[in-house]
């Protein structure tokens, strides 16, 4: 039986999972990490960096590093890495290939097939771009499933009763909500809604702007104008956001983050949870509107929901749980790991496809209405921009629907089939996902019948056929979008770039080691190389130590803070020997706590 892996290709982090011994298992890398940061870069020597190494380099060299590329999937936009430009599919392919190689090492066998998850509200172009990335990574993408749907596959329902779940998926870059019904080992998605440009990244940006403005008011320097300062600040606010999930107050401390007239400037600021929650609440209100619309589409009330399941790292924010509980009148469930459940659900679906009896049968839906533009009535006036739905949103997959349309002129030679996705009756407010001409129509009076057939497969990928009924002449949709243009003009060159990058080798940091944080200061550039190296190493170690404080016993936590203060005093004094001595003690303590 061929092994099929499940992959969660996330905005912030990605994971790969597989069914082993009848259970979904997230596979780890050589350092024991389950999550791969969705970050790609090249070091100064041109060596490929993927994951933690790339994320840490982003602090030093954001111009050679790319993150959050998922938000660009399906677009024409290209990203720059050093002196080269890449499509979003290429960057995603590098991440997917890294996960594929991780799985091959863990399982000891070559792997060729995968199930990959996408946000429920991804459109057809974004789904096709994801499939394209998988193919460039050397994988046959046997199924694309929606992230909240995948998460629901990991939930263990009561076998003797019907249960309805509300899956609230707030990730790094996207938000989805799905209403799911589970009964007799069948998982059926009733409705989905969401926003593909709302997530934890937006929370980070709000917090970054808040801190940057306060720093500007205090020092007259805008940290957002220097790439390295901005990347360090973003890293700091990300850590503060995570801390505020458990603590009422978070401290931001970044030494030598900027300089003014030759004088180094340091960031030291306190963020209170209530201030942060006030910033993000307007965005969370948008997610609650999506929740209401999903319930309405499913023709259910909040009282009819049995369980609320949280998915995505951003859903850990306490205000999310509070607002959801208030809106739905019931507690939320957090026993399913919000960071890993999507990959585990993808593995469950992969196991089912491979023929392993691992769980319920999945019945997914299309989250958008699909149709074509026609001559019709808009706001009481004739218009060529009328949207004629063919497959309504929330239709179960796979789906096949046909409708008959009519030519509007005598002896009309061709019919323009423009395919759109959206909910507005005016196609100009929907997304065009493809277009083609059915040509050489027979000479006939206006009213010649054109049958248009839409077919959606289990991955939510679309095929459109137009048929002139009196002759049987037909033509199928050829996508006229960035994905197709990329495939035709650049696929081979892209594959060569990816292969070359991997041939050079990705170099992960050694276990327990973190790349240093750069000081964005002209004064720092003038420091002696040994002192600068000591400072950079110490700053990276401080970041790691501050993460360990929350898990440490009170005595160890106090010792960590004491050593951090010693290091910062030594940095301020430009005493390389004292920096190295204190850093060595702190490193020993952090490693001891990791192994304990």
matplotlib code that plots the C-alpha trace (Angstrom):
import matplotlib.pyplot as plt

x = [0.0, 1.5, 2.0, 0.2, 1.2, -0.9, 0.5, -0.8, 0.8, 0.4, 1.0, 3.2, 4.1, 3.7, 3.6, 3.5, 1.7, 1.0, -1.0, 1.1, -0.2, -3.7, -3.2, -2.4, 1.2, 2.9, 6.4, 9.4, 12.7, 16.2, 15.9, 12.5, 10.5, 7.0, 6.4, 8.4, 8.3, 7.0, 10.0, 12.5, 15.8, 19.3, 22.4, 25.3, 26.9, 23.7, 22.8, 19.1, 17.6, 14.1, 12.3, 13.9, 17.2, 15.4, 13.1, 16.2, 18.0, 15.0, 16.0, 19.4, 18.7, 15.0, 16.0, 17.1, 14.2, 10.5, 7.6, 3.8, 3.9, 0.6, -1.3, 0.1, -0.9, -2.7, -1.6, 0.7, 2.9, 6.5, 8.8, 12.4, 15.1, 18.5, 18.9, 16.2, 12.4, 10.2, 6.5, 4.5, 4.2, 8.0, 8.4, 5.6, 7.2, 10.4, 8.5, 6.5, 9.7, 11.3, 8.4, 8.4, 12.1, 11.4, 8.8, 11.0, 13.7, 11.3, 9.6, 12.6, 10.9, 10.4, 7.1, 5.2, 1.6, 0.1, -3.1, -2.6, -4.9, -6.0, -8.2, -11.9, -12.3, -9.4, -10.7, -10.1, -7.0, -5.4, -6.2, -4.7, -1.6, -1.3, -1.5, 1.1, 3.4, 2.9, 3.8, 7.0, 7.9, 7.8, 4.3, 1.2, -1.5, -4.2, -6.6, -6.9, -9.2, -10.2, -8.4, -11.3, -12.7, -9.3, -9.4, -12.9, -11.5, -9.4, -12.3, -13.6, -17.4, -19.9, -20.6, -24.2, -25.5, -25.5, -23.2, -22.7, -19.4, -18.5, -14.8, -13.2, -9.9, -7.9, -4.4, -1.5, -2.9, -6.4, -9.7, -12.3, -15.3, -17.1, -20.3, -19.8, -22.2, -20.9, -23.1, -22.4, -18.8, -19.7, -18.3, -20.5, -19.6, -22.9, -21.5, -18.3, -17.3, -14.2, -11.6, -8.4, -6.7, -7.4, -5.2, -2.5, -0.3, -2.8, -2.7, 1.1, 1.0, -1.4, 0.9, 4.0, 2.4, 1.5, 5.0, 6.7, 4.5, 5.4, 9.1, 8.8, 7.1, 9.8, 12.9, 12.0, 13.0, 10.6, 11.7, 9.5, 11.8, 14.9, 14.3, 16.4, 14.9, 11.4, 12.1, 13.5, 10.5, 8.1, 9.8, 9.5, 5.8, 5.1, 6.7, 4.8, 1.5, 2.2, 3.1, -0.2, -2.1, -1.0, 0.1, -1.6, 1.5, 4.4, 7.8, 9.5, 13.3, 15.5, 19.0, 20.7, 17.6, 18.4, 20.7, 20.3, 23.2, 25.6, 23.9, 22.5, 18.8, 17.2, 13.6, 12.1, 8.3, 5.4, 2.3, -0.9, -3.3, -6.3, -4.5, -3.7, -7.2, -8.7, -6.5, -7.6, -11.2, -12.5, -10.8, -12.3, -15.8, -15.3, -14.8, -18.0, -19.9, -18.5, -19.7, -23.2, -23.3, -22.0, -24.8, -27.3, -26.2, -26.4, -29.9, -28.9, -28.9, -26.1, -28.2, -28.0, -24.2, -22.9, -19.2, -16.9, -13.5, -10.6, -8.0, -4.9, -2.3, -4.1, -7.1, -5.1, -5.7, -8.0, -10.3, -11.1, -12.4, -14.3, -16.1, -17.0, -18.3, -20.4, -21.8, -22.6, -23.5, -21.3, -17.6, -15.1, -13.0, -9.2, -8.3, -7.5, -4.1, -4.9, -1.4, -1.3, -4.9, -5.0, -2.0, -3.4, -6.7, -4.9, -3.2, -6.5, -7.9, -4.7, -5.1, -8.6, -7.5, -4.8, -7.3, -6.6, -9.6, -8.8, -11.9, -15.0, -15.9, -15.6, -18.3, -16.9, -18.5, -17.6, -17.5, -18.2, -20.9, -19.7, -21.3, -20.8, -21.5, -24.5, -26.7, -29.3, -30.9, -29.0, -30.9, -33.7, -31.5, -30.1, -26.4, -23.7, -22.4, -25.2, -23.9, -25.7, -24.9, -24.4, -23.2, -24.4, -22.0, -22.1, -22.9, -21.5, -18.5, -18.1, -20.6, -21.8, -24.4, -25.5, -27.6, -28.8, -28.1, -29.1, -27.3, -28.6, -28.0, -29.0, -26.1, -23.9, -20.5, -19.2, -20.2, -17.9, -17.9, -16.5, -16.4, -16.7, -16.7, -18.5, -21.9, -22.7, -25.2, -22.8, -19.8, -17.5, -17.6, -16.8, -13.5, -13.0, -11.3, -11.3, -12.6, -12.9, -14.7, -17.0, -16.5, -17.8, -21.4, -24.0, -26.0, -29.1, -31.5, -31.0, -31.9, -29.5, -29.1, -25.6, -25.4, -22.8, -21.6, -19.6, -17.8, -16.1, -13.9, -13.3, -10.4, -12.7, -11.0, -13.2, -13.8, -16.2, -17.6, -19.8, -21.8, -23.8, -26.8, -27.9, -24.4, -22.8, -19.8, -18.0, -15.1, -13.7, -12.3, -8.6, -7.7, -6.7, -4.9, -1.5, -1.3, -1.6, 0.7, 3.2, 2.9, 3.3, 6.2, 8.1, 7.5, 10.7, 12.9, 11.2, 11.8, 15.5, 15.8, 14.2, 16.4, 19.5, 18.7, 18.2, 21.3, 23.3, 21.8, 19.6, 21.6, 19.4, 20.9, 22.3, 19.9, 19.7, 21.3, 19.6, 20.9, 21.8, 19.7, 21.4, 21.8, 20.6, 23.0, 25.8, 27.7, 27.5, 29.1, 32.2, 32.5, 35.4, 34.4, 34.8, 32.6, 29.9, 29.9, 29.5, 26.7, 24.8, 25.2, 24.0, 21.0, 19.9, 20.4, 18.3, 15.4, 15.6, 16.0, 13.0, 10.9, 12.1, 11.2, 7.5, 8.3, 11.0, 10.6, 10.7, 14.3, 15.5, 13.4, 15.0, 18.5, 17.6, 16.5, 19.6, 21.9, 19.9, 20.5, 24.2, 24.4, 22.7, 24.9, 28.0, 26.6, 26.0, 29.6, 30.9, 32.8, 33.1, 34.7, 31.9, 29.2, 30.7, 31.0, 27.4, 26.2, 28.0, 26.2, 22.9, 23.4, 24.2, 21.1, 18.8, 20.1, 19.7, 16.0, 15.4, 16.8, 15.1]
y = [0.0, 3.3, 5.9, 9.3, 12.2, 15.1, 18.6, 21.8, 24.5, 27.4, 31.2, 31.1, 27.5, 24.3, 20.6, 17.1, 14.2, 10.5, 7.6, 5.3, 2.4, 3.6, 7.2, 10.5, 11.5, 14.8, 14.1, 15.9, 17.1, 16.1, 18.5, 17.2, 20.2, 19.5, 22.9, 24.2, 28.0, 29.0, 31.1, 30.8, 32.6, 32.4, 33.2, 35.3, 32.3, 31.5, 28.5, 27.7, 28.3, 26.9, 27.1, 28.3, 29.2, 31.4, 32.9, 33.9, 35.3, 37.4, 39.5, 40.1, 40.2, 40.6, 41.4, 37.8, 36.2, 35.7, 34.9, 34.8, 34.0, 32.1, 35.4, 35.8, 32.4, 32.6, 36.2, 37.7, 39.2, 38.0, 38.2, 39.1, 37.0, 38.8, 39.5, 37.0, 37.1, 34.1, 33.3, 32.5, 28.9, 28.5, 29.6, 27.3, 24.5, 24.9, 24.6, 21.6, 19.9, 20.4, 18.8, 15.9, 15.3, 15.4, 12.8, 10.6, 10.7, 9.9, 7.0, 5.7, 5.5, 7.7, 9.6, 10.7, 11.6, 14.1, 15.7, 19.5, 21.8, 25.3, 27.9, 27.1, 30.5, 30.1, 30.6, 28.3, 30.2, 29.9, 26.2, 25.6, 27.6, 25.3, 22.2, 23.7, 24.2, 20.6, 19.4, 21.4, 19.9, 16.5, 15.5, 14.3, 16.2, 13.6, 15.9, 19.5, 19.9, 22.9, 23.6, 23.7, 20.5, 18.8, 19.9, 18.5, 15.0, 15.0, 15.6, 12.5, 12.7, 10.6, 7.6, 7.2, 10.7, 13.5, 16.3, 19.7, 21.5, 25.1, 25.1, 28.6, 28.7, 31.8, 31.3, 33.6, 34.9, 33.7, 33.1, 30.4, 29.2, 26.0, 24.4, 20.6, 17.8, 14.4, 11.3, 7.6, 8.1, 10.7, 14.3, 16.6, 20.3, 22.3, 25.8, 27.8, 31.4, 33.4, 36.0, 35.1, 38.3, 38.3, 36.6, 36.8, 38.8, 41.6, 41.5, 41.7, 44.7, 46.6, 45.9, 46.9, 50.2, 50.9, 50.2, 52.0, 55.1, 55.2, 54.8, 57.6, 59.9, 59.2, 59.2, 60.8, 57.6, 55.5, 51.9, 51.0, 52.8, 50.5, 46.9, 45.3, 47.4, 46.6, 42.9, 42.9, 44.9, 42.5, 39.6, 41.3, 42.1, 38.5, 37.2, 39.8, 38.7, 35.1, 36.2, 38.1, 34.9, 33.8, 37.0, 40.3, 42.3, 41.7, 43.3, 44.4, 44.8, 45.2, 46.6, 48.7, 48.6, 51.9, 54.9, 58.7, 61.0, 58.2, 57.3, 53.8, 53.6, 50.8, 49.6, 49.0, 49.0, 47.4, 46.2, 45.5, 42.8, 45.2, 47.6, 44.8, 43.4, 46.9, 47.0, 43.6, 43.6, 45.3, 42.6, 39.9, 41.5, 40.7, 37.0, 37.0, 38.3, 35.4, 33.1, 34.5, 34.1, 30.5, 29.7, 31.4, 29.5, 26.2, 27.2, 26.7, 28.8, 29.0, 26.9, 24.0, 23.9, 21.2, 22.0, 25.0, 23.9, 26.4, 26.0, 28.2, 29.7, 33.1, 31.5, 31.2, 34.9, 35.0, 37.6, 35.2, 32.6, 35.2, 36.8, 33.4, 32.2, 35.3, 35.2, 31.5, 31.0, 28.0, 27.3, 26.7, 23.5, 23.7, 20.0, 19.7, 21.2, 24.3, 24.3, 20.6, 19.5, 20.6, 18.5, 15.6, 15.9, 16.0, 12.7, 11.2, 12.1, 10.8, 7.5, 7.1, 7.7, 5.1, 2.6, 2.7, 2.6, 5.5, 7.6, 9.2, 9.7, 13.3, 15.3, 18.7, 21.8, 24.6, 27.9, 30.2, 30.4, 29.7, 31.0, 33.0, 36.5, 36.9, 39.7, 40.3, 42.9, 44.8, 47.3, 47.4, 48.0, 45.6, 44.9, 42.5, 42.1, 40.0, 37.1, 33.8, 31.2, 27.6, 26.0, 27.7, 28.0, 25.3, 22.7, 19.3, 18.0, 16.5, 18.6, 18.6, 21.2, 22.3, 25.2, 26.3, 29.8, 31.4, 33.5, 37.1, 37.8, 36.2, 34.2, 34.7, 33.2, 32.7, 32.6, 34.1, 32.0, 34.1, 32.2, 34.0, 33.2, 35.2, 36.2, 39.6, 39.8, 42.1, 40.1, 43.2, 42.6, 38.9, 37.2, 36.1, 32.8, 31.9, 32.7, 31.0, 31.2, 28.6, 29.5, 28.5, 28.4, 27.4, 30.0, 30.3, 32.9, 34.5, 31.9, 29.2, 27.0, 26.8, 24.3, 25.2, 22.5, 23.0, 20.1, 20.4, 17.6, 16.6, 19.0, 21.9, 22.2, 23.3, 22.1, 24.1, 22.8, 24.7, 22.8, 24.1, 21.7, 21.6, 20.5, 19.0, 21.3, 21.8, 23.4, 23.2, 25.9, 26.9, 29.1, 32.6, 33.5, 33.9, 30.2, 29.1, 31.8, 30.7, 27.1, 27.8, 30.3, 29.7, 26.2, 24.6, 27.5, 27.6, 23.8, 24.3, 27.1, 24.9, 21.9, 24.1, 25.5, 22.1, 20.8, 23.4, 22.2, 23.7, 24.3, 24.1, 25.6, 23.1, 22.0, 24.6, 27.3, 30.4, 32.8, 36.2, 39.3, 42.2, 45.6, 48.1, 50.8, 52.6, 52.8, 49.0, 48.6, 50.4, 48.0, 45.5, 42.3, 40.1, 42.5, 42.7, 38.9, 38.5, 41.0, 39.3, 35.9, 37.1, 38.9, 35.7, 33.7, 36.2, 35.7, 31.9, 32.4, 34.7, 31.9, 29.5, 31.7, 30.8, 27.1, 27.3, 26.9, 30.1, 29.7, 29.0, 31.8, 34.2, 33.0, 33.4, 37.0, 37.7, 36.5, 38.4, 41.6, 40.8, 40.3, 43.6, 45.5, 44.0, 44.9, 48.5, 48.6, 47.0, 44.4, 41.4, 39.1, 39.8, 39.3, 35.9, 34.8, 35.6, 34.2, 30.9, 30.6, 31.4, 28.9, 26.1, 26.9, 27.0, 23.7, 22.2, 23.2, 21.9, 18.5, 18.3]
z = [0.0, -1.1, 1.7, 1.1, 3.4, 4.6, 4.5, 6.1, 4.0, 6.4, 6.3, 9.4, 9.9, 7.9, 9.0, 7.5, 9.0, 8.2, 9.4, 11.5, 13.6, 12.8, 14.2, 12.6, 13.6, 12.8, 11.7, 13.2, 11.8, 13.1, 16.0, 17.1, 15.8, 14.4, 12.9, 10.0, 9.8, 6.3, 5.6, 2.7, 2.1, 0.8, 2.9, 1.7, 0.0, -1.9, 0.3, 0.6, 4.0, 4.9, 8.2, 11.4, 9.8, 7.2, 9.9, 12.0, 9.0, 8.3, 11.3, 9.7, 6.0, 5.1, 1.5, 1.2, 3.0, 2.2, 4.7, 4.6, 0.9, 1.2, 1.0, -2.6, -3.9, -7.2, -7.9, -10.5, -7.8, -7.5, -4.5, -4.5, -2.9, -3.3, -7.0, -8.3, -8.4, -7.6, -8.0, -4.9, -6.2, -6.3, -2.7, -1.6, -3.6, -1.6, 1.6, 0.4, -0.9, 2.5, 4.2, 1.7, 2.4, 6.2, 5.8, 3.6, 6.2, 9.0, 7.1, 5.3, 1.9, -1.1, -1.2, -4.3, -3.2, -0.8, 0.4, 0.9, 2.8, 1.8, 3.4, 2.8, 1.1, -1.4, -4.9, -7.9, -8.9, -5.5, -5.3, -8.7, -7.6, -4.6, -6.8, -9.0, -6.0, -5.0, -8.5, -8.5, -5.1, -6.7, -5.4, -7.0, -5.2, -4.9, -3.0, -1.8, 1.2, 3.2, 6.5, 8.8, 7.2, 7.8, 11.5, 11.9, 10.9, 14.1, 16.4, 18.2, 18.1, 20.1, 17.9, 18.9, 18.1, 15.5, 16.4, 14.8, 15.1, 14.5, 13.4, 13.9, 12.1, 12.6, 11.2, 10.4, 7.2, 6.7, 8.5, 7.9, 9.7, 8.8, 10.1, 10.2, 10.9, 12.1, 12.1, 11.8, 10.6, 8.0, 8.3, 6.2, 5.8, 5.8, 5.2, 5.1, 5.2, 5.7, 4.7, 2.9, 4.1, 7.8, 10.4, 12.9, 10.5, 10.7, 14.5, 14.4, 12.1, 14.4, 17.3, 15.3, 14.3, 17.9, 19.2, 16.3, 16.9, 20.6, 19.8, 17.2, 19.7, 22.3, 20.1, 16.8, 14.8, 12.9, 13.2, 10.1, 7.7, 8.2, 7.0, 9.7, 12.5, 11.2, 11.1, 14.6, 15.8, 14.1, 15.8, 19.1, 18.8, 17.6, 20.8, 22.9, 21.2, 22.2, 25.8, 26.1, 25.5, 29.0, 30.8, 31.4, 30.5, 28.0, 28.0, 24.7, 25.0, 22.0, 22.5, 19.7, 17.6, 15.9, 16.2, 16.2, 15.5, 16.4, 19.6, 19.9, 20.8, 22.7, 22.8, 26.2, 26.4, 28.3, 26.4, 28.4, 27.3, 27.4, 25.0, 22.6, 22.7, 21.9, 18.8, 17.4, 18.4, 15.2, 13.2, 15.4, 14.9, 11.2, 12.0, 14.1, 11.1, 9.1, 11.9, 11.7, 7.9, 8.0, 10.6, 8.3, 5.3, 7.2, 8.4, 12.0, 15.2, 17.7, 20.1, 17.6, 17.6, 20.0, 20.0, 19.0, 17.9, 17.7, 14.9, 14.1, 16.3, 16.4, 18.0, 21.2, 21.9, 25.0, 23.5, 20.7, 23.1, 25.1, 22.1, 20.7, 24.0, 24.4, 20.8, 20.8, 24.4, 25.0, 25.9, 23.2, 23.0, 23.1, 23.5, 19.8, 19.2, 17.0, 15.4, 14.4, 13.9, 10.2, 9.2, 11.2, 9.4, 6.1, 7.1, 8.0, 4.5, 2.9, 4.8, 3.6, 0.0, 0.5, 1.7, 5.4, 7.7, 10.0, 10.5, 9.0, 5.4, 4.3, 2.5, 1.7, 0.0, -2.4, -0.4, -3.4, -6.0, -9.5, -12.7, -15.9, -17.1, -19.3, -20.8, -18.2, -16.0, -13.3, -11.1, -13.7, -16.7, -19.4, -18.7, -20.1, -16.5, -15.1, -13.0, -13.7, -11.0, -12.1, -8.9, -5.7, -2.7, -0.1, -2.7, -1.7, -3.6, -6.1, -8.0, -11.6, -12.7, -16.2, -17.5, -20.9, -22.1, -25.4, -28.1, -28.3, -32.0, -35.3, -36.9, -33.8, -34.6, -31.1, -27.4, -24.8, -21.7, -18.8, -15.6, -12.2, -8.6, -6.0, -4.6, -6.3, -9.1, -10.9, -12.1, -11.8, -8.0, -8.3, -9.2, -12.8, -12.9, -16.6, -20.0, -23.4, -26.7, -28.2, -31.8, -35.3, -34.1, -36.7, -38.6, -36.4, -35.2, -31.7, -29.1, -30.2, -27.2, -25.5, -22.6, -20.0, -17.6, -14.5, -12.8, -9.4, -8.2, -4.6, -4.4, -5.4, -8.8, -11.7, -15.3, -17.5, -20.8, -23.3, -25.9, -28.9, -28.6, -32.2, -33.5, -30.4, -30.9, -27.5, -25.8, -22.3, -20.1, -20.5, -17.5, -18.6, -15.4, -13.8, -13.0, -16.6, -17.9, -15.3, -16.2, -19.9, -19.8, -16.7, -15.3, -16.6, -15.5, -12.1, -11.7, -12.5, -10.0, -7.2, -8.1, -8.1, -4.7, -3.2, -4.9, -3.0, 0.2, 2.9, 6.1, 9.2, 12.4, 14.9, 17.7, 20.4, 18.3, 17.0, 14.4, 16.1, 15.9, 14.1, 15.6, 13.0, 13.8, 12.0, 15.3, 15.6, 12.2, 13.6, 16.6, 16.6, 14.9, 18.0, 20.1, 17.4, 17.0, 20.8, 20.9, 18.0, 19.6, 23.0, 21.5, 19.8, 23.0, 25.0, 22.6, 23.2, 27.0, 27.3, 25.7, 28.3, 31.3, 31.3, 31.4, 34.1, 37.9, 39.9, 40.9, 37.3, 35.9, 38.4, 37.3, 33.6, 34.2, 36.3, 33.5, 30.8, 32.9, 33.1, 29.4, 28.7, 31.1, 29.4, 26.0, 27.2, 28.4, 25.2, 27.2, 24.9, 27.6, 30.1, 27.3, 26.4, 30.0, 30.9, 27.6, 28.3, 31.7, 30.2, 27.3, 29.8, 31.8, 28.8, 27.4, 30.9, 31.0, 27.5, 28.4, 31.8]

ax = plt.figure().add_subplot(projection="3d")
ax.plot(x, y, z, "-o")
ax.set_aspect("equal")
plt.show()
